[in-house]
Amino acid sequence: NAGVMQNPRHLVRRRGQEARLRCSPMKGHSHVYWYRQLPEEGLKFMVYLQKENIIDESGMPKERFSAEFPKEGPSILRIQQVVRGDSAAYFCASSPPRPVMNTEAFFGQGTRLTVV
Amino acid sequence: GESVGLHLPTLSVQEGDNSIINCAYSNSASDYFIWYKQESGKGPQFIIDIRSNMDKRQGQRVTVLLNKTVKHLSLQIAATQPGDSAVYFCAESQPYQAGTALIFGKGTTLSVSS
């Protein structure tokens, strides 16, 4: 859904650099989810955030990865000291307050991270 | 760990044929399922969903069937068109829990030839 904006669409980083991925949810949506997709695989849940709160980060690697969703501005997924294994497509989805079911979550076009 | 999986990685059909894409799930606690379509370079797009209190649900040209006995669901696309070419994922979740993560299968690539 074009309403969820992710940028950049493509990001190339050298090993050891930091990657910052941004997600602007649809207007009126206060819930954001981040997923990672490796080539030829399905999406894997990473983290669920509401404004200024991390609700569920059970899918997030313990080290180097962090996420935030400030009161103002986009949600940020930050990967420090990137390694080649971090190369993947990262998708963001958003939903409105008090979602009844996950059909109310709309996906962005993704950021394709390549670590060289 | 428990996860959703798909039977076939690829499916090739002729335009106008009906397509059937299958998915097996192993988590008996999941009672809500969704099919997504993902075109190259794009994010997943919702197609249709079904809850465990149903065994069939129809949309426009698509039907989802759920067999809880064997933990299997399928997506049927009628009169398949070239624009249906994409990767199709099934995903499972538990409903009415705000923010519950979706568990995705690996996907089936549908190729439609004219």
Interface residues (C-beta under 8 A of the other chain):
Chain A: N1 V4 H31 Y33 Y35 E40 E41 G42 L43 K44 F45 Y48 Q50 I55 D56 S58 G59 F91 A93 R98 P99 V100 M101 N102 T103 A105 F106 F107 G108 Q109 G110
Chain B: V4 Y32 I34 G41 K42 G43 P44 Q45 F46 D49 F89 A91 S93 P95 Y96 A98 G99 T100 A101 L102 I103 F104 G105 K106 G107
